[in-house]
Amino acid sequence: MKSVSTPYHYCFDVLGNPLRISIIQLLKEKPRSVSELSKQLDEEQSKVSHSLAALKKCNFVEAKRDGKKLVYSLRETFLKNMKGDNLFEAIEAHYKEHGPNCWRCE
């Protein structure tokens, strides 16, 4: 079996979760807080927070403080690389930039 040049499995460890994909889809529209995401996804806030932490550690999302709450958004580089809905192109570019530094690769 020939090896794949980009080890997608590292990113899929993080992205292979329906809740995390749903979060990415909502964040493509606009930045949101944990409570907004939790309400829109009808999920427990702790589950959403845990998923956001994984996405943040792997450099897919970033957070900025807005008063007492954190507002999450997709990292600009990841958003630019996601042409339309082509997640594979975005993952390949993301891995080239962050690959070995991804928390799943440690």
C-alpha positions, 0 to 999 in steps of 0.5 A: 500500500502506497503511503499518502503524502499528507497524513489526513488521519491527524486532522480526521481525528479532530474533524471525525466528529459530527459536532465539530463539523457542525461547529465549523459549518456555523462558524463559516457563517459568522463568529459565535460564543459557546452559548450561541453554538450550544443553543443553535446545535441543541447540545450541552455547553460542556460538549460544545466547549470540549469540541471547541477546545479540540478545534482550537488546539489543532488551529482550526478556530481561534477565540477572542474575548468580548466582555465576559464571553469568548467568541470563536471564529474559524482561523482566517487561513483555514477559512481562506483555504476552504474554497466553497465547501471543499474541506479536503483542500482546506485540510491539506493546506492546514496540515502544510501550515500546522501539521507537525505542531497539531496537538494530535501529532505530539 
